[in-house]
Amino acid sequence: MNSATSSSAAAWKRVAVVGVPVALLAGVGWALWAARDSTPRLMGAAREASHLGDYEKVLELAPRMLASTPTASEPWLLAARAAEETGQTELMLDYCRRIPEGAGGEELAALFARAGHQAIRAGRASDAERFDRRALAIQPDLLDVHRRLAALYLGQARRWESAPHLFALLRGRAFTLEELAFLGNLEELYDAEQLMTFFERSVPEDLTPMVGRARLLLFKNFTEEGGALLERLAAAHPDLIEAQAQLGVVLVSQSRDRELIDWNGRLPAAAEEHPEVWWVRGTFARRQNDVPGAIRCAWEALRRDPNHLGATYQLAQLLAIVGRSEAADAFARRAARLEALAAAIHDILLRETSGEAMLRC
């Protein structure tokens, strides 16, 4: 009797043990089915609320809507727009950061453009750059976005990166005389200390805007401070190419050859497209009496920026060394013209903003 009872109890235990995971699996399956079934209803409700201007309702639906379709762009767009319309800028920017890569459409491009504007107003430089770049990746002809990115890069002394956006304004016939002048000389720096201080106070952990401060320190002959800041920037953000290029300039100018070799070995692939990197390499090669290598580096710099004054002078001198006097003279004349152009542009930016002054260039 006891044996039969024990056997029966054991059987029930086995059934119970097996039944628990079966029940769990059934529950999970039901939850997944219910989530799939509820997603269209959630999206429909959010779209309708957005259409009616009930943005609080959209934000109420947002957590469930986003959890059910995290890889789709429309839920994030609806949520970001609702946050924008209710004046919740930080929430809007947070939603925009999480919009899946590769999403497209004019509506999304417009949202990213507005997010870029709001990010600048909030002092969030890296967010502004990210949003504006995403807007242009979807819709490359947004001139206001090109202007904002050009100004952002100018303020950070990331002159090489400002050039495509200034050129887009030129192509779109929407440029100012100041923008044309900055496009004419990519070595001209814009003193934006006020803007950098604003960015620094707003997001202290974002070092990216400090490239501008480092370059201004170097321009004012505070070499030690400027170089130290560039080293810090390059270490924290190896893909910040302007910081890497200007650090190379400091190292080669101070004949810190061992550090320069290490710097060159650590450069990211994207640095190959920056003309200043090639000028640094050419200067180092010439110092090592590697004239063919120095010539190649000068050519590479000029292939990327035909108006690079340092590389033009460098090539003129190197061609003279190898006996190509006619070509050397041509590059020397071009270097003199580029120097005169740079001086005229600098004078215009300091004192004049007239069409007549620009025509003299």
N, C-alpha and C positions, 0 to 999 in steps of 0.2 A: 504493500500500500504506500509506504513511504517512498519506495523506489519509483513507483508509477507517478507519484506526485512530483518528485524531484525531476523526473524525465519530462513531465508536462511543463513544469516551470522553466526548465532549460530551453525547451522548444519555444516558449513564449518570449524568453529573453532573446533567442536568436532572431525571432520574427521582429521583435522590438528594435534590436540593434540594426538589422537590415532595413527596417522601416524608416529609421531616422534619416540616413543619407538619401533614401528614395524621396522622402518628403522634402528634404532640403533641395534636392535637384529639381523636384517639381516646382518648389517655391521660386527658385532662381529662374527656371524656365518661364514661369508665369510673369515674373517681374520684367524679364527681358521682352516678352511679348507685349506686356502692358506698356512698357516704355516705347516700343516701336509704334504701338497703336496710338499712344498719347502725343508723340512728337508732331504729327501733322496738325493735331488740334491745338497744341501749344503755339506752333508757328502761325497758324491761322488767327488765333486770338491776339498774338503779338502784332501781326501785320495790321489787323483791324484796329487795334488800340492806337498804333502809330499813325494810321491814316486819319483817325478821329482826333489826334492830338492828345490822347490820354497817355502821356509819357510815363506817369507814375505807375500805371498799369503795366506798361512794357517792362519797367524796372522790377516790378513785383514778379513778373513771369520769367525774368532773365535768368536767375539761378537754375531753374528747372530746364528752361529752353537750352541753355548753354551746356548743361550737363548731359542732355540727351543727344546733342549734335555738336560736339566740341570741334570737329574738323571742318564744319561748314562755315562759310563766311557770313551768310545772311544774318544768323542770330547775333553775331558780334556787332554787325553793322547796325542792326535795330537797337541793340542795347547801348552802343556808343552814341547813337543819335539821340536816344532818350536821355542819356546822362547829359549830353550837350544842351538839349532843350530845357532841362531843369536846372541848368547852371552848375552842374557838378563836374567841374573841369578835370579834377584828378581822377574821378571815376571814368570819365570819357577817355582820358589818355591811357588808363589801365586797360580798358577794353580794346583800344586801338593797338596796344602793344601785343595783344594776344590773338589778333586776327591772323589766321593761318597764312603762311607764305604761299605765294603763287595765286592768291585770290585776285580777281580782276573786276573790271566794269567801271564805267564812268562815275557811278554813284560812290563807289569805294574810293576812287581817286580823289573825288571832291572831299570825302570825309577825311582822308589822310592829309589833304592840303589844309583843311580847317584845323586838324589836330596839330599840324606843324606850326600854324599861326598861334594856337593856344599854348603850345609848348614853349615857344619863344617868349610869350608874355609871362609865362610862369618861371622863366629863367632856366628851362630844362634844355640845354643846348644839344645834347646827344639825342634826346627824344625828337627834337625838332628836325635834326639831320635825318634820323631814321624815317620819320613820317614823310618828309619831303621827298626823300629818295624813293620811297615806295609809291608815292603819288606819281612821280615822273616815270617810274618803271611801268606803270599802267597807262599813263597819258603823257607822253614826252613833250607836248607842246604847251604845257601850263606855264606861261611866262611869269606870272606872279610867284610861282614856286621857284622857278629858276632865279628870279631876283632875290628871293629870300635866302636861298642856299648860297648864292654868290656873296651876299652881304654877310652871312654867317661865316663863310670861309675867309672872307676878307678880314672880319673882326678877329678871327683866330690865326691870322697870318698863314693860312693854308692856301697860298697863292696858286700853286699848281692845280689844286682841286677847284679853285674858283673859276679857272679859265673856261671850261666847257659851258658853264652857266652864263658867264658874261658873253660868250660867243653866241649862245642861244638867244640872248636879248638882242644882239647885233643882227642875227639872222631874222628875228621877228620884228625888226625895226621898232623896238620898244626900249631903246637904251637911253641913258642920260649921258651928258658929257663926262661926268665923273666916272661912270662905268666904262665908257670907251677909253678913258685915260688909264684906268687900272688894267684893262685888257692889253693896252699898248706896252705896258712894262710890268711883267710878272714879278719883278724884284722890288717894286714899290710897296712899302709897308703902310698899313692903315693903323694909326694909333687909336685903339679901342679899349683903353684901360678901364673906362667906366663900364663898358659892356662886360668885360671879363670879370670885373669885381661883382657885377650883378649876378652873373652865372655862378661865380664862386660862392657867393652868399646863399644863393638859392639851392644849389646842389653841391655841397662841399666835396663829396666823394667823386664827382665827375671831373677828372683832370684834363679831359680833351681840350677845353677852351684855353688852357694855359700855354699852348703852343705859341699863341700870340704874345703872351707876356715874356716867354723865353726869348723870342726873336727880338722883341723890343729891348730887352736887357742886353742882348749881344750888340744891337745897333748902337746903344748908348755906352758901349765898352765896359759893361758889367759882365765880363766874360766868364768869370768863375761862377757867378750866380746863374747866368743864363745857361751855361753848360751843365751845371748840376741839375737844373730843372729839366733840361732835355733828357739827361740820363734817366731821371725819375720817370718821365713820360714814356720813353722808349721801353723801359723795363715793365711798366704797368700796362702799356698798350703797344705791343710789338707791331701791330698792324696799322699804327698811326704813322703813315709814311712820311708826312712832313717833319714830324719829330725825329724820325730816323735819319732823314736826309740832312737836316740841320745839325744833328749830332755828328754826322760824318764830317761836315764842314768844320765844326769846332775841332775835332780830333786831328784832321789833316792840317789845319791851320796852326795847331800847336805841336805838330810833329810827334804826336803820340802814336807811333807806328804800331806797336804791339796791340794797343787797344783798337786801333783802326782795323787791323787784320781780324780781330775777334768780332768787331762790329760788322764787317763785311760778311763774315761767315754766318751771322745770326739774322741777316736781313730776310724778310718774307719775300715770296715770289713777286708780289705786287710792287715792291720797291724797284724792280728792274725797269719800270716805266717812268720813273721820276728822273728828269734830266740832271738834277743836282747830284744824285747818287753817282752818275757816270762822270760828272765833273770831278767829284772827290776821287774816284778811282783813277782818272786821268792825271790828276795832280800828284797822287801817290806814285803812279807808274813813272812819271817824269822824274820824280825825286830818286827813283831807283835806277835811273838811266835806261829805262825801257821805253825808248822813243816810239817804236811801232805800237806797243800796247797803249801808250798815252794818246797816239793819233787815233787809234780805234775807239778809245773811250770818248774823246772829244767829238768824233763823228756820231757816236751813239747819243751823246747829249744833244747835239744839234738836230739829229733825226727826230727827237722827241720835242724839242723846242728850238726852232730855227733862229729865234731871237735871243738865245742865251748868250749874254755878253761875255761871261768868263770863258765859256767853251770856244767862242769865236776868237777871242784873243789867244787862247791856248793853242788853237789849231794854226793860227797865223804864225806863231813862234815855232811850232813843231815842224811845219812845212818848210820854213826857212832852214831849220837844222838839217833836214834831209835833202836840201838843194832844190826844192820846188819853189823857186823864188816868185814866179808869176802868180801861182795860186796863193802863196803866202801874202803877197801884196794885196790881192783881191780880198782876202779875209781880214787883213789889217784895215783896209778902207771900210769894209763893212762894220768892223768893230768900232771904228771911229764914228760912223753914222749912228750905230746903235747907242753909243755913249751920248751923243748929242740929243738923240730922241729921248733917252732916259732923263737927261737934264731938263729938257723942255717940258716933259710930262710932270716931273717933280715940281717945276716952277708953276705949272698950271694948277696942280692940286693944292699948292700952298697959297697961291695968290689970285689966280684967274680962273674963271669958269665961262669964258666966252667962246663963241664959235670961231672968232678970228684967231684966238690963241690956239685952238685945236687945229685949225687949218695950217698953222705954221709948222706943225709936226709932219 
